[in-house]
Amino acid sequence: MGLDKLSGNFSRRAFLRCAAAFFAVTTVAKSALFGAEAPGRAAASGFPLPDEKVEATLKRLFGNRPLHPGEGKLKLELPLIAEDGANVAVTVEAGLPMTPASHVGNIYIISDKNRRPLIARFLFTPEAGKAYIGTNIRLAATTDVRAVAEMNDGTLYAVSRHVRVTVGGCGDDVPQG
């Protein structure tokens, strides 16, 4: 090894070899530690996809599992008229068991007319004692809002409420209706 290489004066070719080796090692290490990222992984993980229709969102999240009526099991509270779609209060309360054998694992909030219908997903364990959430959401237009409770055995319960939005909260790209 010559003095030039020890003093940090690398040739362009040597630098490119080092950069390529570094890239190869980090790529292999990432795959080994975290697994290769497959196409469509975002869809499988529940992340919203741009401009996805609500039917595609439901299919992506729940597959072919049926959505059972949640009346009497889920309580979804929203205003009938939202003055400002950028800040709409919502609460979801599940009157379902929260035991280790049977409990609510997830609650999803979905808006039929938002550009990305999946608004939120909340995860629960039996230790929560009760499946309850309260938050503010954004609504693009007058729409139906759904709450879906997913039990630990995969059973789904859904309720929906219609909300009239006077001023959309997600931009002007979605028509009011």
Secondary structure, DSSP 8 states (H G I E B T S, - for coil): --HHHHTT---HHHHHHHHHHHHHHHHHHHHHHH----TTHHHHHT---TT--HHHHHHHHHTT--EEE-BTTEEEE--SEES-TTSEEEEEEE-S-BSSSSBEEEEEEEETTSSS-EEEEEE--GGGSSEEEEEEE--SSSEEEEEEEEETTS-EEEEEEEEEESS-SS-SSS---
